[in-house]
């Protein structure tokens, strides 16, 4: 019997309006609780409260880590399009970012 592991990639909106991208093997609700409550010296601890605005689940840890890194590299506008599930706009936002650079 194969063991089933699931990783969740998530985006949080912080109190200051910034976004945080992370991934977890635990229940995403528990991870968000940690972001809001544990006394960690971290990006989110200084920007509480945080709110979960997006999740994607992956069976393979390597896929989740790759996706997390990809999203972290995106512009704010592209992250917001993903949060809005406006997948059709993602390629255009990618092209525009290359033209600006």
MOPAC internal coordinates of N, CA, C and O (Angstrom, degrees):
PM7 1SCF
backbone

  N    0.0000 0     0.00 0     0.00 0    0    0    0
  C    1.4527 1     0.00 0     0.00 0    1    0    0
  C    1.5296 1   109.73 1     0.00 0    2    1    0
  O    1.2310 1   120.50 1   -56.22 1    3    2    1
  N    1.3026 1   116.66 1   123.78 1    3    2    1
  C    1.4662 1   121.19 1  -178.16 1    5    3    2
  C    1.5304 1   110.22 1   -75.13 1    6    5    3
  O    1.2310 1   121.31 1   -39.95 1    7    6    5
  N    1.3302 1   115.10 1   140.05 1    7    6    5
  C    1.4547 1   119.68 1   176.30 1    9    7    6
  C    1.5282 1   108.08 1   -82.02 1   10    9    7
  O    1.2310 1   121.05 1   -38.07 1   11   10    9
  N    1.3220 1   115.60 1   141.93 1   11   10    9
  C    1.4630 1   120.73 1  -178.30 1   13   11   10
  C    1.5260 1   109.28 1  -110.45 1   14   13   11
  O    1.2310 1   120.80 1   -65.30 1   15   14   13
  N    1.3150 1   116.07 1   114.70 1   15   14   13
  C    1.4537 1   121.32 1   175.78 1   17   15   14
  C    1.5159 1   107.32 1  -112.03 1   18   17   15
  O    1.2310 1   121.11 1   -36.68 1   19   18   17
  N    1.2941 1   115.49 1   143.32 1   19   18   17
  C    1.4504 1   118.88 1   178.27 1   21   19   18
  C    1.5201 1   109.21 1  -131.54 1   22   21   19
  O    1.2310 1   121.31 1   -43.35 1   23   22   21
  N    1.2987 1   115.10 1   136.65 1   23   22   21
  C    1.4618 1   121.70 1   175.18 1   25   23   22
  C    1.5179 1   107.08 1  -114.31 1   26   25   23
  O    1.2310 1   121.68 1   -35.39 1   27   26   25
  N    1.3173 1   114.38 1   144.61 1   27   26   25
  C    1.4521 1   120.14 1   177.04 1   29   27   26
  C    1.5217 1   109.01 1  -116.71 1   30   29   27
  O    1.2310 1   120.87 1   -50.64 1   31   30   29
  N    1.3188 1   115.94 1   129.36 1   31   30   29
  C    1.4582 1   122.93 1   170.73 1   33   31   30
  C    1.5200 1   105.02 1   -96.60 1   34   33   31
  O    1.2310 1   120.84 1   -45.79 1   35   34   33
  N    1.3345 1   116.01 1   134.21 1   35   34   33
  C    1.4608 1   118.67 1  -175.43 1   37   35   34
  C    1.5190 1   111.44 1  -138.76 1   38   37   35
  O    1.2310 1   121.65 1   -22.67 1   39   38   37
  N    1.3308 1   114.44 1   157.33 1   39   38   37
  C    1.4624 1   121.23 1   173.81 1   41   39   38
  C    1.5200 1   107.49 1  -123.18 1   42   41   39
  O    1.2310 1   121.10 1   -47.92 1   43   42   41
  N    1.3220 1   115.50 1   132.08 1   43   42   41
  C    1.4575 1   122.55 1   176.02 1   45   43   42
  C    1.5169 1   109.15 1  -109.51 1   46   45   43
  O    1.2310 1   120.53 1   -37.39 1   47   46   45
  N    1.3279 1   116.59 1   142.61 1   47   46   45
  C    1.4652 1   120.86 1   168.38 1   49   47   46
  C    1.5240 1   105.56 1   -99.31 1   50   49   47
  O    1.2310 1   121.20 1   -56.54 1   51   50   49
  N    1.3206 1   115.31 1   123.46 1   51   50   49
  C    1.4582 1   121.28 1  -178.49 1   53   51   50
  C    1.5272 1   110.62 1   -87.90 1   54   53   51
  O    1.2310 1   120.60 1   -15.75 1   55   54   53
  N    1.3233 1   116.46 1   164.25 1   55   54   53
  C    1.4654 1   122.21 1  -178.14 1   57   55   54
  C    1.5259 1   112.11 1   -57.72 1   58   57   55
  O    1.2310 1   119.97 1   150.68 1   59   58   57
  N    1.3244 1   117.67 1   -29.32 1   59   58   57
  C    1.4693 1   120.80 1  -179.73 1   61   59   58
  C    1.5335 1   112.30 1   -86.25 1   62   61   59
  O    1.2310 1   120.31 1  -175.10 1   63   62   61
  N    1.3396 1   117.02 1     4.90 1   63   62   61
  C    1.4607 1   121.33 1   178.73 1   65   63   62
  C    1.5173 1   114.48 1    89.26 1   66   65   63
  O    1.2310 1   119.78 1   173.08 1   67   66   65
  N    1.3229 1   118.03 1    -6.92 1   67   66   65
  C    1.4586 1   120.62 1   178.56 1   69   67   66
  C    1.5290 1   109.79 1   -77.71 1   70   69   67
  O    1.2310 1   121.10 1   -12.80 1   71   70   69
  N    1.3325 1   115.50 1   167.20 1   71   70   69
  C    1.4572 1   121.47 1   179.10 1   73   71   70
  C    1.5141 1   109.89 1  -114.16 1   74   73   71
  O    1.2310 1   121.51 1   -33.88 1   75   74   73
  N    1.3289 1   114.71 1   146.12 1   75   74   73
  C    1.4619 1   122.31 1   175.67 1   77   75   74
  C    1.5208 1   107.13 1  -124.16 1   78   77   75
  O    1.2310 1   120.40 1   -49.27 1   79   78   77
  N    1.3199 1   116.84 1   130.73 1   79   78   77
  C    1.4615 1   122.24 1   178.75 1   81   79   78
  C    1.5192 1   107.78 1  -111.40 1   82   81   79
  O    1.2310 1   120.67 1   -49.63 1   83   82   81
  N    1.3349 1   116.33 1   130.37 1   83   82   81
  C    1.4560 1   120.75 1   179.58 1   85   83   82
  C    1.5068 1   110.97 1  -146.79 1   86   85   83
  O    1.2310 1   121.30 1     0.13 1   87   86   85
  N    1.3392 1   115.11 1  -179.87 1   87   86   85
  C    1.4618 1   120.59 1   175.14 1   89   87   86
  C    1.5214 1   108.06 1  -145.49 1   90   89   87
  O    1.2310 1   121.45 1   -24.72 1   91   90   89
  N    1.3251 1   114.82 1   155.28 1   91   90   89
  C    1.4585 1   119.77 1  -177.31 1   93   91   90
  C    1.5166 1   110.76 1  -152.80 1   94   93   91
  O    1.2310 1   120.86 1   -27.89 1   95   94   93
  N    1.3331 1   115.97 1   152.11 1   95   94   93
  C    1.4601 1   121.83 1   172.65 1   97   95   94
  C    1.5228 1   110.18 1   -94.77 1   98   97   95
  O    1.2310 1   120.34 1   161.92 1   99   98   97
  N    1.3343 1   116.96 1   -18.08 1   99   98   97
  C    1.4620 1   119.48 1  -179.69 1  101   99   98
  C    1.5257 1   110.56 1   -83.49 1  102  101   99
  O    1.2310 1   120.33 1    -6.04 1  103  102  101
  N    1.3137 1   116.97 1   173.96 1  103  102  101
  C    1.4622 1   120.65 1   175.91 1  105  103  102
  C    1.5272 1   108.26 1   -57.31 1  106  105  103
  O    1.2310 1   120.16 1   -47.73 1  107  106  105
  N    1.3134 1   117.31 1   132.27 1  107  106  105
  C    1.4603 1   120.85 1  -174.60 1  109  107  106
  C    1.5303 1   111.33 1   -61.59 1  110  109  107
  O    1.2310 1   119.86 1   145.32 1  111  110  109
  N    1.3303 1   117.87 1   -34.68 1  111  110  109
  C    1.4684 1   120.16 1   179.20 1  113  111  110
  C    1.5323 1   110.85 1   -62.23 1  114  113  111
  O    1.2310 1   120.41 1   140.91 1  115  114  113
  N    1.3271 1   116.82 1   -39.09 1  115  114  113
  C    1.4677 1   120.87 1   177.84 1  117  115  114
  C    1.5268 1   110.54 1   -65.76 1  118  117  115
  O    1.2310 1   120.60 1   140.94 1  119  118  117
  N    1.3048 1   116.46 1   -39.06 1  119  118  117
  C    1.4718 1   120.12 1   179.57 1  121  119  118
  C    1.5283 1   110.93 1   -66.59 1  122  121  119
  O    1.2310 1   119.95 1   140.15 1  123  122  121
  N    1.3133 1   117.69 1   -39.85 1  123  122  121
  C    1.4638 1   120.80 1   178.07 1  125  123  122
  C    1.5262 1   109.57 1   -64.73 1  126  125  123
  O    1.2310 1   120.14 1   139.48 1  127  126  125
  N    1.3291 1   117.33 1   -40.52 1  127  126  125
  C    1.4659 1   121.18 1   176.46 1  129  127  126
  C    1.5304 1   109.29 1   -56.60 1  130  129  127
  O    1.2310 1   120.46 1   134.94 1  131  130  129
  N    1.3368 1   116.72 1   -45.06 1  131  130  129
  C    1.4714 1   120.08 1   178.69 1  133  131  130
  C    1.5270 1   111.00 1   -59.66 1  134  133  131
  O    1.2310 1   120.35 1   135.28 1  135  134  133
  N    1.3240 1   116.94 1   -44.72 1  135  134  133
  C    1.4701 1   120.40 1   179.28 1  137  135  134
  C    1.5277 1   110.76 1   -58.02 1  138  137  135
  O    1.2310 1   120.04 1   143.74 1  139  138  137
  N    1.3259 1   117.53 1   -36.26 1  139  138  137
  C    1.4625 1   121.69 1  -176.66 1  141  139  138
  C    1.5241 1   114.26 1   -87.25 1  142  141  139
  O    1.2310 1   119.51 1   162.20 1  143  142  141
  N    1.3392 1   118.54 1   -17.80 1  143  142  141
  C    1.4565 1   119.59 1  -169.73 1  145  143  142
  C    1.5200 1   117.06 1  -125.94 1  146  145  143
  O    1.2310 1   119.64 1   151.15 1  147  146  145
  N    1.3113 1   118.29 1   -28.85 1  147  146  145
  C    1.4635 1   118.12 1  -175.95 1  149  147  146
  C    1.5225 1   110.66 1   -75.68 1  150  149  147
  O    1.2310 1   120.77 1   -37.57 1  151  150  149
  N    1.3208 1   116.13 1   142.43 1  151  150  149
  C    1.4729 1   120.08 1  -178.80 1  153  151  150
  C    1.5273 1   112.29 1   -80.47 1  154  153  151
  O    1.2310 1   121.14 1  -113.93 1  155  154  153
  N    1.3089 1   115.43 1    66.07 1  155  154  153
  C    1.4613 1   121.23 1   179.49 1  157  155  154
  C    1.5250 1   109.59 1   -99.42 1  158  157  155
  O    1.2310 1   121.06 1   -34.26 1  159  158  157
  N    1.3086 1   115.58 1   145.74 1  159  158  157
  C    1.4599 1   119.60 1   172.73 1  161  159  158
  C    1.5284 1   106.03 1   -89.08 1  162  161  159
  O    1.2310 1   121.66 1   -92.04 1  163  162  161
  N    1.3141 1   114.42 1    87.96 1  163  162  161
  C    1.4553 1   119.43 1  -174.29 1  165  163  162
  C    1.5185 1   110.23 1  -139.43 1  166  165  163
  O    1.2310 1   121.54 1    -7.11 1  167  166  165
  N    1.3216 1   114.66 1   172.89 1  167  166  165
  C    1.4720 1   120.60 1   178.92 1  169  167  166
  C    1.5192 1   110.42 1   -56.15 1  170  169  167
  O    1.2310 1   120.31 1   131.05 1  171  170  169
  N    1.3284 1   117.02 1   -48.95 1  171  170  169
  C    1.4659 1   119.55 1  -175.77 1  173  171  170
  C    1.5288 1   112.64 1   -74.16 1  174  173  171
  O    1.2310 1   119.62 1   149.43 1  175  174  173
  N    1.3215 1   118.32 1   -30.57 1  175  174  173
  C    1.4718 1   120.36 1  -179.40 1  177  175  174
  C    1.5213 1   110.88 1   -61.18 1  178  177  175
  O    1.2310 1   120.40 1   149.24 1  179  178  177
  N    1.3201 1   116.84 1   -30.76 1  179  178  177
  C    1.4744 1   121.26 1  -179.72 1  181  179  178
  C    1.5348 1   111.96 1   -87.79 1  182  181  179
  O    1.2310 1   120.41 1   179.40 1  183  182  181
  N    1.3397 1   116.83 1    -0.60 1  183  182  181
  C    1.4682 1   120.40 1  -175.14 1  185  183  182
  C    1.5334 1   111.67 1  -133.26 1  186  185  183
  O    1.2310 1   120.56 1  -144.71 1  187  186  185
  N    1.3044 1   116.54 1    35.29 1  187  186  185
  C    1.4649 1   121.82 1  -178.75 1  189  187  186
  C    1.5140 1   111.37 1   -80.73 1  190  189  187
  O    1.2310 1   120.51 1   -25.41 1  191  190  189
  N    1.3356 1   116.63 1   154.59 1  191  190  189
  C    1.4629 1   126.63 1    -2.20 1  193  191  190
  C    1.5239 1   111.41 1   -79.52 1  194  193  191
  O    1.2310 1   121.70 1   -23.12 1  195  194  193
  N    1.3288 1   114.35 1   156.88 1  195  194  193
  C    1.4594 1   120.63 1   175.02 1  197  195  194
  C    1.5114 1   108.98 1  -108.12 1  198  197  195
  O    1.2310 1   121.17 1   -26.41 1  199  198  197
  N    1.3339 1   115.37 1   153.59 1  199  198  197
  C    1.4579 1   121.64 1  -178.55 1  201  199  198
  C    1.5145 1   109.06 1  -129.78 1  202  201  199
  O    1.2310 1   120.40 1   -46.94 1  203  202  201
  N    1.3186 1   116.84 1   133.06 1  203  202  201
  C    1.4588 1   121.95 1   177.19 1  205  203  202
  C    1.5267 1   109.14 1   -72.33 1  206  205  203
  O    1.2310 1   120.43 1   -54.83 1  207  206  205
  N    1.3500 1   116.79 1   125.17 1  207  206  205
  C    1.4651 1   120.09 1  -178.70 1  209  207  206
  C    1.5280 1   113.39 1  -122.27 1  210  209  207
  O    1.2310 1   119.73 1   171.59 1  211  210  209
  N    1.3548 1   118.12 1    -8.41 1  211  210  209
  C    1.4607 1   119.70 1  -178.08 1  213  211  210
  C    1.5187 1   109.95 1  -163.43 1  214  213  211
  O    1.2310 1   120.58 1   -38.37 1  215  214  213
  N    1.3341 1   116.49 1   141.63 1  215  214  213
  C    1.4653 1   121.53 1   172.75 1  217  215  214
  C    1.5244 1   110.13 1  -142.70 1  218  217  215
  O    1.2310 1   121.33 1   -29.69 1  219  218  217
  N    1.3193 1   115.06 1   150.31 1  219  218  217
  C    1.4680 1   124.17 1   168.99 1  221  219  218
  C    1.5183 1   106.28 1  -139.56 1  222  221  219
  O    1.2310 1   119.94 1   -38.15 1  223  222  221
  N    1.3263 1   117.72 1   141.85 1  223  222  221
  C    1.4639 1   121.55 1  -179.58 1  225  223  222
  C    1.5199 1   110.83 1  -112.24 1  226  225  223
  O    1.2310 1   121.53 1   -34.21 1  227  226  225
  N    1.3239 1   114.68 1   145.79 1  227  226  225
  C    1.4642 1   122.14 1  -178.61 1  229  227  226
  C    1.5154 1   109.51 1  -135.82 1  230  229  227
  O    1.2310 1   120.63 1   -36.57 1  231  230  229
  N    1.3147 1   116.39 1   143.43 1  231  230  229
  C    1.4612 1   120.85 1   176.61 1  233  231  230
  C    1.5223 1   110.94 1   -80.02 1  234  233  231
  O    1.2310 1   120.26 1   147.50 1  235  234  233
  N    1.3180 1   117.10 1   -32.50 1  235  234  233
  C    1.4715 1   120.84 1  -177.39 1  237  235  234
  C    1.5220 1   110.35 1  -102.43 1  238  237  235
  O    1.2310 1   120.94 1   -50.32 1  239  238  237
  N    1.3140 1   115.81 1   129.68 1  239  238  237
  C    1.4612 1   122.01 1   179.81 1  241  239  238
  C    1.5288 1   110.67 1   -58.20 1  242  241  239
  O    1.2310 1   120.38 1   139.03 1  243  242  241
  N    1.3271 1   116.88 1   -40.97 1  243  242  241
  C    1.4640 1   120.08 1  -178.49 1  245  243  242
  C    1.5286 1   111.64 1   -62.31 1  246  245  243
  O    1.2310 1   120.49 1   143.32 1  247  246  245
  N    1.3316 1   116.68 1   -36.68 1  247  246  245
  C    1.4727 1   120.06 1   177.54 1  249  247  246
  C    1.5250 1   110.83 1   -66.08 1  250  249  247
  O    1.2310 1   120.64 1   137.98 1  251  250  249
  N    1.3320 1   116.38 1   -42.02 1  251  250  249
  C    1.4641 1   120.52 1  -179.66 1  253  251  250
  C    1.5266 1   111.17 1   -65.16 1  254  253  251
  O    1.2310 1   120.42 1   136.20 1  255  254  253
  N    1.3124 1   116.80 1   -43.80 1  255  254  253
  C    1.4701 1   120.30 1  -179.87 1  257  255  254
  C    1.5223 1   110.45 1   -64.19 1  258  257  255
  O    1.2310 1   120.52 1   138.99 1  259  258  257
  N    1.3220 1   116.62 1   -41.01 1  259  258  257
  C    1.4621 1   120.91 1   177.92 1  261  259  258
  C    1.5271 1   110.99 1   -61.93 1  262  261  259
  O    1.2310 1   120.54 1   135.66 1  263  262  261
  N    1.3178 1   116.57 1   -44.34 1  263  262  261
  C    1.4709 1   121.05 1  -179.86 1  265  263  262
  C    1.5322 1   110.74 1   -66.14 1  266  265  263
  O    1.2310 1   120.21 1   137.79 1  267  266  265
  N    1.3276 1   117.21 1   -42.21 1  267  266  265
  C    1.4654 1   120.70 1   177.84 1  269  267  266
  C    1.5332 1   110.49 1   -57.74 1  270  269  267
  O    1.2310 1   120.54 1   132.74 1  271  270  269
  N    1.3182 1   116.58 1   -47.26 1  271  270  269
  C    1.4742 1   120.76 1   178.89 1  273  271  270
  C    1.5236 1   111.33 1   -61.90 1  274  273  271
  O    1.2310 1   120.52 1   139.32 1  275  274  273
  N    1.3312 1   116.62 1   -40.68 1  275  274  273
  C    1.4641 1   120.85 1   179.50 1  277  275  274
  C    1.5254 1   110.38 1   -60.42 1  278  277  275
  O    1.2310 1   120.39 1   129.59 1  279  278  277
  N    1.3307 1   116.86 1   -50.41 1  279  278  277
  C    1.4703 1   120.98 1  -177.69 1  281  279  278
  C    1.5187 1   111.18 1   -64.72 1  282  281  279
  O    1.2310 1   120.18 1   141.60 1  283  282  281
  N    1.3292 1   117.26 1   -38.40 1  283  282  281
  C    1.4728 1   120.46 1   178.95 1  285  283  282
  C    1.5258 1   111.31 1   -58.26 1  286  285  283
  O    1.2310 1   120.17 1   149.88 1  287  286  285
  N    1.3188 1   117.28 1   -30.12 1  287  286  285
  C    1.4575 1   121.39 1  -179.09 1  289  287  286
  C    1.5204 1   114.13 1   -82.73 1  290  289  287
  O    1.2310 1   120.23 1   174.34 1  291  290  289
  N    1.3083 1   117.16 1    -5.66 1  291  290  289
  C    1.4605 1   120.93 1  -176.72 1  293  291  290
  C    1.5175 1   112.23 1   -80.56 1  294  293  291
  O    1.2310 1   121.39 1   -23.45 1  295  294  293
  N    1.3161 1   114.95 1   156.55 1  295  294  293
  C    1.4626 1   121.78 1   174.34 1  297  295  294
  C    1.5245 1   109.86 1   -69.31 1  298  297  295
  O    1.2310 1   121.08 1   -16.85 1  299  298  297
  N    1.3089 1   115.53 1   163.15 1  299  298  297
  C    1.4696 1   121.19 1   176.53 1  301  299  298
  C    1.5321 1   110.48 1   -57.41 1  302  301  299
  O    1.2310 1   120.22 1   135.48 1  303  302  301
  N    1.3486 1   117.19 1   -44.52 1  303  302  301
  C    1.4652 1   120.85 1  -179.35 1  305  303  302
  C    1.5245 1   111.59 1   -61.32 1  306  305  303
  O    1.2310 1   120.26 1   140.42 1  307  306  305
  N    1.3094 1   117.11 1   -39.58 1  307  306  305
  C    1.4648 1   119.88 1  -179.47 1  309  307  306
  C    1.5299 1   110.53 1   -70.26 1  310  309  307
  O    1.2310 1   120.02 1   140.49 1  311  310  309
  N    1.3448 1   117.58 1   -39.51 1  311  310  309
  C    1.4711 1   120.10 1   174.91 1  313  311  310
  C    1.5246 1   110.38 1   -60.87 1  314  313  311
  O    1.2310 1   120.32 1   138.26 1  315  314  313
  N    1.3249 1   117.00 1   -41.74 1  315  314  313
  C    1.4646 1   120.14 1   179.74 1  317  315  314
  C    1.5228 1   111.77 1   -65.69 1  318  317  315
  O    1.2310 1   119.75 1   145.39 1  319  318  317
  N    1.3216 1   118.07 1   -34.61 1  319  318  317
  C    1.4686 1   121.14 1   175.68 1  321  319  318
  C    1.5276 1   109.85 1   -65.53 1  322  321  319
  O    1.2310 1   120.20 1   139.12 1  323  322  321
  N    1.3281 1   117.22 1   -40.88 1  323  322  321
  C    1.4651 1   121.20 1   177.63 1  325  323  322
  C    1.5273 1   110.07 1   -63.42 1  326  325  323
  O    1.2310 1   120.21 1   133.95 1  327  326  325
  N    1.3152 1   117.20 1   -46.05 1  327  326  325
  C    1.4704 1   121.99 1   178.83 1  329  327  326
  C    1.5295 1   110.26 1   -57.96 1  330  329  327
  O    1.2310 1   120.55 1   140.90 1  331  330  329
  N    1.3246 1   116.55 1   -39.10 1  331  330  329
  C    1.4743 1   121.94 1   179.47 1  333  331  330
  C    1.5362 1   112.33 1   -78.53 1  334  333  331
  O    1.2310 1   120.63 1   179.01 1  335  334  333
  N    1.3338 1   116.39 1    -0.99 1  335  334  333
  C    1.4677 1   122.82 1  -176.91 1  337  335  334
  C    1.5204 1   111.98 1    60.56 1  338  337  335
  O    1.2310 1   120.63 1  -150.23 1  339  338  337
  N    1.3254 1   116.40 1    29.77 1  339  338  337
  C    1.4653 1   122.53 1   178.76 1  341  339  338
  C    1.5283 1   108.88 1   -90.42 1  342  341  339
  O    1.2310 1   121.04 1  -117.60 1  343  342  341
  N    1.3327 1   115.62 1    62.40 1  343  342  341
  C    1.4660 1   121.63 1  -174.63 1  345  343  342
  C    1.5234 1   112.83 1   -57.63 1  346  345  343
  O    1.2310 1   120.47 1   147.81 1  347  346  345
  N    1.3364 1   116.71 1   -32.19 1  347  346  345
  C    1.4687 1   119.93 1  -177.76 1  349  347  346
  C    1.5226 1   112.07 1   -65.50 1  350  349  347
  O    1.2310 1   119.43 1   158.54 1  351  350  349
  N    1.3275 1   118.69 1   -21.46 1  351  350  349
  C    1.4695 1   120.83 1  -179.59 1  353  351  350
  C    1.5319 1   112.92 1   -87.89 1  354  353  351
  O    1.2310 1   119.76 1   166.69 1  355  354  353
  N    1.3171 1   118.06 1   -13.31 1  355  354  353
  C    1.4695 1   120.43 1  -175.35 1  357  355  354
  C    1.5332 1   113.46 1   -60.72 1  358  357  355
  O    1.2310 1   119.01 1   134.84 1  359  358  357
  N    1.3366 1   119.50 1   -45.16 1  359  358  357
  C    1.4734 1   118.24 1   178.66 1  361  359  358
  C    1.5380 1   112.54 1   -60.48 1  362  361  359
  O    1.2310 1   120.47 1   138.63 1  363  362  361
  N    1.3236 1   116.71 1   -41.37 1  363  362  361
  C    1.4655 1   120.27 1   179.39 1  365  363  362
  C    1.5263 1   111.07 1   -63.61 1  366  365  363
  O    1.2310 1   120.10 1   138.62 1  367  366  365
  N    1.3155 1   117.42 1   -41.38 1  367  366  365
  C    1.4658 1   120.97 1   178.28 1  369  367  366
  C    1.5217 1   110.68 1   -64.67 1  370  369  367
  O    1.2310 1   120.23 1   146.94 1  371  370  369
  N    1.3163 1   117.17 1   -33.06 1  371  370  369
  C    1.4708 1   120.82 1   176.33 1  373  371  370
  C    1.5210 1   110.64 1   -67.69 1  374  373  371
  O    1.2310 1   120.39 1   135.82 1  375  374  373
  N    1.3193 1   116.86 1   -44.18 1  375  374  373
  C    1.4726 1   120.15 1  -179.96 1  377  375  374
  C    1.5198 1   110.92 1   -62.82 1  378  377  375
  O    1.2310 1   120.43 1   137.10 1  379  378  377
  N    1.3334 1   116.79 1   -42.90 1  379  378  377
  C    1.4591 1   120.27 1  -179.26 1  381  379  378
  C    1.5217 1   111.74 1   -61.98 1  382  381  379
  O    1.2310 1   120.55 1   140.50 1  383  382  381
  N    1.3247 1   116.55 1   -39.50 1  383  382  381
  C    1.4634 1   118.91 1  -178.85 1  385  383  382
  C    1.5169 1   111.55 1   -65.12 1  386  385  383
  O    1.2310 1   120.54 1   148.22 1  387  386  385
  N    1.3453 1   116.58 1   -31.78 1  387  386  385
  C    1.4648 1   119.89 1   178.64 1  389  387  386
  C    1.5422 1   110.50 1   -72.59 1  390  389  387
  O    1.2310 1   120.17 1   147.61 1  391  390  389
  N    1.3138 1   117.29 1   -32.39 1  391  390  389
  C    1.4601 1   120.68 1   179.57 1  393  391  390
  C    1.5243 1   111.87 1   -71.02 1  394  393  391
  O    1.2310 1   120.84 1   147.09 1  395  394  393
  N    1.3436 1   115.99 1   -32.91 1  395  394  393
  C    1.4664 1   120.77 1  -178.17 1  397  395  394
  C    1.5198 1   110.62 1   -75.17 1  398  397  395
  O    1.2310 1   120.56 1   142.89 1  399  398  397
  N    1.3193 1   116.54 1   -37.11 1  399  398  397
  C    1.4769 1   120.60 1  -174.37 1  401  399  398
  C    1.5105 1   113.01 1   -63.42 1  402  401  399
  O    1.2310 1   120.10 1   180.00 1  403  402  401

